Structure formats: C-alpha cells, structure tokens
Amino acid sequence: MSGHLDQWVVHLQAEGKIVAVAARMPVSGYWFPSQRARHLGGREVTQRIRLHMIRQRVPGTPHCLRHHYGTELVRGGADLRVVQELMRHSSLATTAIYTAVSDDRKREAIERLAQRPRPDLRIAR
C-alpha cells in the first residue's frame, strides 16, 4: 500500500471526518441504498469510491483502502473473527492475510527478546 494513502487516512482520522461520516450511517440495513434496486452491489460501490478517490486526488485504489482498513483493525488488536465479520469474508483464512507480520515488527520482537534477562539453563546436580 502506498504511504500516501496511509497519510491521507491519518489526515481524515485527525480531522474526525471518518468518525463523523460513520456516525451518520444506519446501524442496520444497507449503507448504499439505490433508487432502482434494493441496494447497490459491490462493483457499483467500488466504482463510486474510486471516482471519489480520483476527484479528491487520493492515491491508491478502493481495494488498497479496504486492505488498509483490515490491516489497521488487526494491528489495533481487533479479534480476527470480528475483522472477518466486518470485512464480510466467508473464510477466516482470507482474513488471516491481515495478520502478516512486517519486518519491522519481527525486528522489534527479536530486540525485545535480546533485552530480556537470560534464564539460568544449568542443570542442577
């Protein structure tokens, strides 16, 4: 994912826009109602989001934005089953993609391990 998209999302979060928009969304039912059909399909929603991203000069794609959302939920400590429901994945294996560990987090874990006191592994006689 582009660092520019990360910066854009952080900017919106800082301004409270994401929370404000989410607060106006219905608690149940469809978030994207249509005049002709019962609701908009996934492709139509993706196309509309893509057009808004282009108009606002937001880098990336709707899929990148979706992936960012799932990744941030997992990084923030959300239960994987909760993320599965929010992402509407039928398989937990699909959601598990968001648990991929970055190289930085691997390095941090090794550094923390190296900083811990070493246990006494001598065998008592």
N, C-alpha and C positions, 0 to 999 in steps of 0.2 A: 504494500500500500504506500502511496505517496506521502511524504512528510508534509506536503502542502495540505492534503486532506485532513491530516491529524491537526494541523494548526487551525484550519477552518472550523473543525468540530470543537476544539478547545475555545475558540473565539465565541462561537454560538453558546456554548455552555456558560462561559463567563458572563455573557450578556443576559443569560436566563431565557433566551428565546426558545430553546428546545423544551424546557420545562413549561413555559407559558403555552406553547402550541400543544403539548401533550395534555395539559390540563383542560383544554377545550375539546379534546377528543372524547367520543362516547365511551362509557365504561363497558358497554356490551353492544353487540351488533357490528355493523360494518363501519370502518373508518372512511371508506371511499365509496359512498353511495353514488348511484348513477340514475339519471332521469329515465333511461330506456330499460335498463336491466336491474336486477335485484342488487347487484354490487359490481364494482369494476374488477376485472380479472387481474392477475399478477402482471401480465405483459403490459396492460394499459397503465397500471400504476407505475411500473418501471419506466415506461416511456415518458410519463408525465414528470416523474422525479428527474430523469435525465435532462429533459428540457429545462426544468427549473435550475438544475445544476449548471447547465450551459449559460443560461441567462444571467446567473449570479457569478459566473466565472469560477465556479467551484471545480477544482481538478478531480480527476478520478471518474468512477462510474457508480451507478446505484449499487452494483454488486460490491464494489470496494467499500461503500458506505455501510452496507449490510454486514460485511465481514468485520469492519471496524467495530460495529455495534456488538456483535457476538464476542469478539476478542476482548473488548473492554468489560463486558459483563463477566466473563470468566476471570480476567485479571483482577476485577473488583471483588472477587470472592463469591460470585453467584453460584449456587448449586447447579451442576451440569444438567440435571433434569429440568430445572426452571428455565435454563437457557434453551434447552431443547423445545420446551413449550413456546417460549417467546419467539424463537426462530422458526417455529412450526415445522421442525424436522420430524419425519416419521421414524427415523432411526437414531439412536443415541450415538452410533458410530459416526454419523455425519456431524453431529455436534462436537464430537471429540476432536475434530480438526482444530477447534479453537483452543485446545489445551496445549498446542505445540509450544514448546519452551524456547525462548530466544537464547542466543549465545550469551548475551549479557547476563541473563538470569542464571544460566549454567555457571558462568564465571563467578557470580556473586555467591552461589551456593558452595562452590569449591573454596572460595576465600573464607566464608564463614566457618566451614569445616576446618580449615587450616588454622583458624584463630582459636578454636576450642582447645582446652587443656587435654593433653593426651592421657588416656586411661593407662593404668599400670597393668600390663598384659603378662607380667611374670607369673609363672605357675608357682603357687605356694607349695612347699615341701613339708 
